[in-house]
Amino acid sequence: MDFNNSLFMMPLMTGVIFIIAGYIALKFPPKKINSLYGYRTSSSMKNQERWDFAQVYSSILMIYCGLGLTLLSVFGLLFKLSEGQGVLIGTIMIIIATLVVLYKTEKAIKQKFKND
């Protein structure tokens, strides 16, 4: 097993970062709408109620996506790929995890706040 390959290290390290960042954001969410910290999109920043919902929802999703990335890093140990292929697949995994957090959070905001 080669632990020093991109398909193993990229999702593993990013997954751990997602888990830690999600946990911190869940335990210490920003209290007020701001432009520095938290889940910040135009829909989440429309009012305080949306903001509070988006912080909790996106933090939980970030933890789940981090766990998913960490588990998917096992593929880097199972498959022998070139460095370039490993970087490409690892990058795609990270982009997908990020887009899942964004898409699902925005969808949940729209569903919860239909009348806003």
ROPARO-896219 format. One record per residue (C-alpha): x, y, z. Coordinates in steps of 0.5 Angstrom, whole numbers. Example, Ala and Ser with C-alpha at 12.3 -4.5 7.8 and 13.67 -1.06 7.14 Angstrom:
2
<r><px>25</px><py>-9</py><pz>16</pz></r>
<r><px>27</px><py>-2</py><pz>14</pz></r>
! end
This chain:
116
<r><px>0</px><py>0</py><pz>0</pz></r>
<r><px>3</px><py>7</py><pz>-2</pz></r>
<r><px>0</px><py>12</py><pz>3</pz></r>
<r><px>4</px><py>17</py><pz>-1</pz></r>
<r><px>0</px><py>18</py><pz>-7</pz></r>
<r><px>-5</px><py>24</py><pz>-9</pz></r>
<r><px>-12</px><py>20</py><pz>-9</pz></r>
<r><px>-10</px><py>18</py><pz>-2</pz></r>
<r><px>-8</px><py>24</py><pz>1</pz></r>
<r><px>-12</px><py>30</py><pz>-2</pz></r>
<r><px>-19</px><py>27</py><pz>0</pz></r>
<r><px>-16</px><py>25</py><pz>7</pz></r>
<r><px>-13</px><py>31</py><pz>9</pz></r>
<r><px>-19</px><py>35</py><pz>6</pz></r>
<r><px>-24</px><py>31</py><pz>9</pz></r>
<r><px>-21</px><py>32</py><pz>16</pz></r>
<r><px>-21</px><py>40</py><pz>14</pz></r>
<r><px>-28</px><py>39</py><pz>13</pz></r>
<r><px>-30</px><py>35</py><pz>19</pz></r>
<r><px>-26</px><py>40</py><pz>23</pz></r>
<r><px>-29</px><py>46</py><pz>20</pz></r>
<r><px>-36</px><py>44</py><pz>20</pz></r>
<r><px>-35</px><py>42</py><pz>28</pz></r>
<r><px>-32</px><py>49</py><pz>29</pz></r>
<r><px>-38</px><py>52</py><pz>25</pz></r>
<r><px>-43</px><py>48</py><pz>29</pz></r>
<r><px>-41</px><py>49</py><pz>36</pz></r>
<r><px>-39</px><py>57</py><pz>35</pz></r>
<r><px>-43</px><py>59</py><pz>29</pz></r>
<r><px>-43</px><py>67</py><pz>28</pz></r>
<r><px>-49</px><py>70</py><pz>31</pz></r>
<r><px>-50</px><py>76</py><pz>27</pz></r>
<r><px>-50</px><py>76</py><pz>19</pz></r>
<r><px>-43</px><py>78</py><pz>17</pz></r>
<r><px>-38</px><py>78</py><pz>11</pz></r>
<r><px>-32</px><py>74</py><pz>14</pz></r>
<r><px>-34</px><py>68</py><pz>18</pz></r>
<r><px>-40</px><py>63</py><pz>16</pz></r>
<r><px>-44</px><py>60</py><pz>10</pz></r>
<r><px>-45</px><py>66</py><pz>6</pz></r>
<r><px>-49</px><py>67</py><pz>0</pz></r>
<r><px>-54</px><py>72</py><pz>-2</pz></r>
<r><px>-60</px><py>67</py><pz>0</pz></r>
<r><px>-57</px><py>66</py><pz>7</pz></r>
<r><px>-55</px><py>73</py><pz>8</pz></r>
<r><px>-62</px><py>76</py><pz>7</pz></r>
<r><px>-65</px><py>76</py><pz>14</pz></r>
<r><px>-62</px><py>73</py><pz>21</pz></r>
<r><px>-67</px><py>67</py><pz>21</pz></r>
<r><px>-64</px><py>65</py><pz>14</pz></r>
<r><px>-57</px><py>66</py><pz>17</pz></r>
<r><px>-58</px><py>62</py><pz>23</pz></r>
<r><px>-61</px><py>56</py><pz>19</pz></r>
<r><px>-56</px><py>56</py><pz>14</pz></r>
<r><px>-50</px><py>56</py><pz>19</pz></r>
<r><px>-53</px><py>50</py><pz>22</pz></r>
<r><px>-55</px><py>46</py><pz>16</pz></r>
<r><px>-48</px><py>47</py><pz>12</pz></r>
<r><px>-44</px><py>45</py><pz>18</pz></r>
<r><px>-47</px><py>39</py><pz>19</pz></r>
<r><px>-47</px><py>38</py><pz>11</pz></r>
<r><px>-40</px><py>39</py><pz>12</pz></r>
<r><px>-38</px><py>34</py><pz>17</pz></r>
<r><px>-42</px><py>29</py><pz>13</pz></r>
<r><px>-38</px><py>31</py><pz>6</pz></r>
<r><px>-32</px><py>31</py><pz>10</pz></r>
<r><px>-33</px><py>24</py><pz>13</pz></r>
<r><px>-35</px><py>22</py><pz>6</pz></r>
<r><px>-28</px><py>24</py><pz>3</pz></r>
<r><px>-24</px><py>21</py><pz>8</pz></r>
<r><px>-28</px><py>14</py><pz>7</pz></r>
<r><px>-27</px><py>15</py><pz>-1</pz></r>
<r><px>-19</px><py>16</py><pz>0</pz></r>
<r><px>-19</px><py>9</py><pz>1</pz></r>
<r><px>-19</px><py>8</py><pz>-6</pz></r>
<r><px>-12</px><py>11</py><pz>-7</pz></r>
<r><px>-10</px><py>5</py><pz>-3</pz></r>
<r><px>-13</px><py>0</py><pz>-7</pz></r>
<r><px>-12</px><py>3</py><pz>-14</pz></r>
<r><px>-5</px><py>4</py><pz>-17</pz></r>
<r><px>-6</px><py>11</py><pz>-21</pz></r>
<r><px>-1</px><py>16</py><pz>-24</pz></r>
<r><px>0</px><py>22</py><pz>-20</pz></r>
<r><px>-3</px><py>26</py><pz>-25</pz></r>
<r><px>-9</px><py>22</py><pz>-25</pz></r>
<r><px>-9</px><py>22</py><pz>-17</pz></r>
<r><px>-9</px><py>29</py><pz>-17</pz></r>
<r><px>-15</px><py>30</py><pz>-22</pz></r>
<r><px>-19</px><py>25</py><pz>-19</pz></r>
<r><px>-18</px><py>28</py><pz>-12</pz></r>
<r><px>-19</px><py>35</py><pz>-14</pz></r>
<r><px>-26</px><py>32</py><pz>-17</pz></r>
<r><px>-28</px><py>29</py><pz>-11</pz></r>
<r><px>-26</px><py>35</py><pz>-7</pz></r>
<r><px>-30</px><py>40</py><pz>-12</pz></r>
<r><px>-36</px><py>35</py><pz>-12</pz></r>
<r><px>-36</px><py>35</py><pz>-4</pz></r>
<r><px>-36</px><py>43</py><pz>-4</pz></r>
<r><px>-42</px><py>43</py><pz>-9</pz></r>
<r><px>-46</px><py>38</py><pz>-5</pz></r>
<r><px>-45</px><py>43</py><pz>1</pz></r>
<r><px>-47</px><py>49</py><pz>-3</pz></r>
<r><px>-53</px><py>46</py><pz>-7</pz></r>
<r><px>-56</px><py>42</py><pz>-1</pz></r>
<r><px>-56</px><py>48</py><pz>3</pz></r>
<r><px>-59</px><py>53</py><pz>-2</pz></r>
<r><px>-64</px><py>48</py><pz>-4</pz></r>
<r><px>-66</px><py>47</py><pz>4</pz></r>
<r><px>-66</px><py>55</py><pz>5</pz></r>
<r><px>-71</px><py>55</py><pz>-1</pz></r>
<r><px>-75</px><py>50</py><pz>2</pz></r>
<r><px>-76</px><py>52</py><pz>9</pz></r>
<r><px>-76</px><py>60</py><pz>7</pz></r>
<r><px>-81</px><py>59</py><pz>1</pz></r>
<r><px>-85</px><py>66</py><pz>3</pz></r>
<r><px>-79</px><py>70</py><pz>4</pz></r>
! end
